[in-house]
Amino acid sequence: MTKNLQGTVYLVPLPIGPDSAMHYHTPYLLELLPTIQVWIAENARTLRRYLSSLKLGIAIDNLNIFESNQHTPAKELDEFLSKIKSGTPLGVASEAGIPCIADPGNRVVDWAHRKNIPVVPLIGPNSISMAIESSGMNGQQFIFHGYPPIPAADQKKWLLDLFIGPWQSYTHSFIETPYRTDKLFNFIVATLPDYVLLCMAANLHDPDQQILTKSIGAWKKTKITWGKVPVVYVLGKQTQ
């Protein structure tokens, strides 16, 4: 039986697609989850649905869940954390994937370190790292940029700047809202030199998952429409 480490902050992964469960639902995780009664979640409803779907006998209505996202005032989060009794295990969950990567959960982890509270990251899906490892590009030096600029002029300069100066040998990854997927894809293909590699990692952990890496020159010859799907974009150069 998994032992809950009292007074520990657990970074709990949530699925990123319908096939996620078979990838990371370990006996350790499934035994641990019913022992956590206090949570900080990016989306409380998503967390409740996830825990209910596992059918582990968790009394969902009895859970103490504080919703914390990029709009949550730091004061409110601090007040909730201050009320947690010493020795109480605390779960931290993102909307999808692992917490604290492209997610505001790092504020809780920072608090834990300042209070000398142990932090345990649990194994789970992360679309950013999965896209990079699946791209065939440099996995020794890479940067995640978050969201690219929206104005076309700023976006063009930003894309071109990735391949000049000290960062040109790095692999670059970023994300965009699904309704802009085709627009951004077409802009990248029209803007960057033919030798640059672009990986489109779409619908990860979904039956319709696609991970395709081609040069910009090859993408120009490919007729494809992505639609409104979640994508991690990875840019880089051919590895030697």
C-alpha positions in Angstrom: 0.0 0.0 0.0 1.3 3.4 -0.9 2.2 5.6 2.1 1.2 9.2 2.0 4.1 11.3 3.2 2.5 13.7 5.7 3.0 17.4 5.1 4.1 16.8 1.5 3.1 18.7 -1.7 2.2 16.3 -4.5 2.4 17.5 -8.1 -0.4 15.5 -9.6 -0.7 15.0 -13.4 -4.0 15.1 -15.2 -4.7 13.6 -18.6 -4.0 15.5 -21.8 -6.1 13.3 -24.0 -8.3 10.2 -23.8 -5.4 7.8 -24.1 -3.4 9.4 -21.3 -4.6 6.9 -18.6 -2.8 3.9 -20.0 0.4 5.8 -20.1 0.7 7.0 -16.6 -1.9 5.5 -14.2 0.5 3.6 -12.0 -0.5 1.7 -8.9 1.4 4.2 -6.9 -0.7 7.1 -8.2 -4.0 5.3 -7.9 -3.3 4.3 -4.3 -2.1 7.8 -3.4 -5.0 9.9 -4.7 -7.7 8.8 -2.2 -5.4 9.9 0.7 -5.2 13.6 -0.5 -8.1 15.7 0.8 -6.8 19.2 0.2 -6.1 20.4 -3.3 -5.0 23.5 -5.3 -6.3 23.1 -8.9 -6.1 25.3 -12.0 -9.7 24.2 -12.6 -11.6 22.7 -9.7 -14.3 21.2 -12.0 -11.8 19.4 -14.1 -10.1 17.9 -11.0 -13.4 16.7 -9.6 -14.4 15.1 -12.9 -11.0 13.4 -13.1 -11.1 12.0 -9.6 -14.7 10.8 -10.0 -13.8 9.0 -13.3 -11.2 6.9 -11.5 -13.9 5.3 -9.3 -11.5 5.0 -6.3 -14.2 5.7 -3.7 -13.1 9.3 -3.2 -15.8 11.4 -1.6 -15.6 14.3 -4.0 -17.9 16.6 -2.0 -15.7 16.3 1.0 -12.5 17.5 -0.8 -11.2 21.0 0.0 -10.3 22.4 -3.4 -8.9 25.9 -3.9 -9.0 27.1 -7.5 -5.8 28.9 -8.5 -5.0 30.2 -12.0 -3.2 33.1 -13.6 -6.0 35.4 -12.5 -6.0 34.4 -8.8 -4.6 37.2 -6.6 -1.5 36.1 -4.7 -3.1 37.3 -1.5 -6.0 34.8 -1.8 -3.7 31.9 -2.5 -1.5 32.9 0.5 -4.6 33.0 2.7 -5.6 29.5 1.7 -2.1 28.1 2.2 -1.9 29.7 5.6 -5.0 27.8 6.8 -3.6 24.4 5.8 -2.8 22.5 9.0 0.8 21.4 9.5 1.3 17.9 8.3 -1.6 17.9 5.8 -0.7 16.4 2.4 -1.6 18.8 -0.5 -2.3 18.0 -4.1 -1.5 20.4 -6.9 -3.2 19.8 -10.3 -3.1 21.7 -13.6 -6.0 21.8 -16.1 -4.1 19.1 -18.1 -0.7 17.5 -18.0 1.8 18.0 -15.2 1.6 21.1 -12.9 4.0 24.0 -13.0 5.0 23.8 -16.6 3.1 26.5 -18.6 0.9 26.6 -15.5 0.7 28.8 -12.4 1.3 25.9 -9.9 4.8 27.1 -9.3 3.5 29.6 -6.8 2.5 26.8 -4.5 5.8 25.0 -4.9 7.7 28.2 -4.2 5.7 28.5 -0.9 6.5 24.8 -0.1 10.2 25.4 -0.5 10.1 28.5 1.7 8.3 26.5 4.4 10.7 23.6 4.0 7.8 21.3 2.9 8.8 18.3 0.8 7.7 18.4 -2.9 7.0 15.2 -4.8 6.6 15.4 -8.6 4.6 12.5 -9.9 5.2 11.0 -13.4 2.7 12.1 -16.0 2.2 13.5 -19.5 3.7 16.8 -20.5 2.9 17.9 -24.1 5.9 20.2 -24.4 8.6 17.6 -23.5 6.7 14.9 -25.4 6.7 17.1 -28.6 10.4 17.9 -28.2 11.4 14.2 -27.7 9.3 13.2 -30.7 10.6 15.9 -33.0 14.0 14.4 -33.9 15.6 17.8 -33.1 18.2 18.8 -30.6 17.1 17.6 -27.2 20.3 18.8 -25.4 19.5 22.5 -25.8 16.0 23.7 -26.0 13.7 26.6 -25.0 10.0 26.7 -24.4 8.7 30.2 -25.3 5.0 30.0 -24.2 2.8 31.9 -26.6 4.3 33.8 -29.6 3.4 37.4 -30.2 0.0 37.9 -32.0 0.6 41.0 -34.3 2.0 39.8 -37.6 5.0 42.2 -37.6 6.0 41.2 -34.1 5.5 37.5 -34.8 7.6 37.6 -38.0 10.5 39.3 -36.2 10.2 36.9 -33.3 10.3 33.8 -35.5 13.3 35.1 -37.5 15.2 36.0 -34.4 15.1 32.4 -33.2 17.6 31.5 -35.9 20.2 34.3 -35.5 22.6 34.9 -32.6 23.4 32.5 -29.8 20.1 30.6 -29.8 20.1 29.5 -33.4 21.4 26.0 -32.6 18.7 25.5 -30.0 15.4 23.7 -30.4 12.4 26.1 -29.9 9.0 25.1 -28.8 5.8 27.1 -28.2 2.0 26.7 -28.1 -1.0 28.7 -29.4 -4.7 28.6 -28.8 -6.4 25.9 -31.1 -8.5 28.4 -33.1 -5.2 29.9 -34.4 -3.6 26.6 -35.3 -3.9 26.9 -39.1 -3.2 30.6 -39.1 0.1 30.2 -37.2 1.1 27.1 -39.1 0.7 28.9 -42.5 2.5 32.0 -41.2 5.5 29.9 -40.0 5.7 28.1 -43.3 5.5 31.4 -45.3 8.1 33.2 -43.0 11.0 30.9 -42.2 13.8 29.6 -44.5 13.3 26.3 -46.2 16.0 24.5 -44.2 14.3 25.1 -40.8 12.6 22.0 -39.4 9.0 22.3 -38.0 7.4 19.6 -35.9 3.6 19.7 -35.5 2.7 17.7 -32.4 -1.1 17.7 -32.5 -3.7 16.0 -30.3 -1.2 14.2 -28.1 -2.5 11.2 -26.3 -5.6 11.3 -28.5 -6.6 8.6 -31.1 -6.1 11.2 -33.7 -2.6 12.1 -32.6 -0.2 13.4 -35.3 3.5 14.1 -34.8 5.1 15.2 -38.1 8.5 16.8 -38.6 9.4 18.3 -42.0 11.5 21.1 -43.3 9.7 24.3 -44.1 10.5 23.6 -47.8 8.7 20.2 -47.5 5.8 21.7 -45.6 5.3 24.2 -48.5 4.6 21.2 -50.8 2.3 19.5 -48.3 -1.5 20.2 -48.5 -2.8 20.0 -45.0 -5.4 21.7 -42.8 -5.2 21.1 -39.1 -8.4 22.6 -37.8 -9.0 23.8 -34.2 -6.7 21.3 -32.5 -4.2 21.7 -29.7 -0.6 21.7 -31.1 2.9 22.0 -29.7 5.1 23.7 -32.3 8.8 22.7 -32.4 11.3 24.5 -34.5 15.0 23.7 -35.1 17.7 22.5 -37.4 18.8 19.1 -38.7 21.0 17.4 -36.1 24.4 16.1 -37.3 
